[in-house]
Amino acid sequence: MDNILEIAILEMGRQKAGKPFDLLEVIKWIYPQDWKHFEKDLQVAADQLKELGKIKIVNRQICLDNVN
């Protein structure tokens, strides 16, 4: 995995100890000034992680089952 957004999603999940968090929190954390330009990219990264079974997405909330 070399997509910074995928890594950031998983890292935020680790930091939140597996508690659900809003998808936009990730992008605002990484790109606090320009986050609106990366919303589409973030959704693509989240969808890829979902397809790999690493996260669940429910109402733009990210849920990680197994956070190491």
C-alpha positions in Angstrom: 0.0 0.0 0.0 1.6 3.3 -1.1 -1.4 5.6 -1.2 -1.0 8.3 1.5 -4.7 8.6 1.9 -5.1 4.9 2.5 -2.3 5.0 5.1 -3.8 8.0 6.7 -7.3 6.4 7.0 -5.7 3.3 8.7 -3.5 5.5 10.9 -6.5 7.6 12.1 -8.3 4.4 12.9 -5.3 3.2 15.0 -5.2 6.5 16.8 -8.9 6.4 17.5 -8.5 2.9 18.9 -11.0 1.5 16.5 -13.8 4.0 17.2 -15.8 5.1 14.2 -14.7 8.4 12.7 -15.9 10.7 9.8 -14.2 10.2 6.5 -13.6 14.0 6.2 -11.6 14.0 9.5 -8.8 12.2 7.6 -8.6 14.7 4.8 -8.8 17.7 7.1 -6.0 16.2 9.2 -3.7 15.8 6.2 -4.6 18.8 4.2 -6.1 21.3 6.6 -6.1 24.2 4.2 -6.9 22.5 0.9 -8.9 19.5 2.0 -11.8 20.2 -0.4 -9.6 19.5 -3.4 -9.0 15.9 -2.2 -12.5 14.7 -1.3 -12.9 12.6 -4.4 -9.4 11.1 -3.9 -10.2 10.3 -0.3 -13.4 8.5 -1.3 -11.5 6.4 -3.9 -8.9 5.4 -1.2 -11.6 4.5 1.3 -13.5 2.4 -1.3 -10.2 0.5 -2.1 -9.7 -0.2 1.6 -13.3 -1.3 1.8 -12.9 -3.7 -1.1 -9.8 -5.2 0.6 -11.9 -5.8 3.7 -9.8 -3.4 5.9 -12.5 -1.0 6.7 -16.3 -0.6 6.7 -18.0 2.6 5.6 -21.4 3.4 7.0 -22.8 6.9 6.4 -19.3 8.3 5.7 -18.2 6.9 9.1 -15.1 4.7 8.9 -15.1 1.5 11.1 -12.1 -0.7 11.5 -12.6 -4.1 12.9 -9.0 -5.1 13.6 -6.8 -2.1 14.4 -3.2 -3.1 15.4 
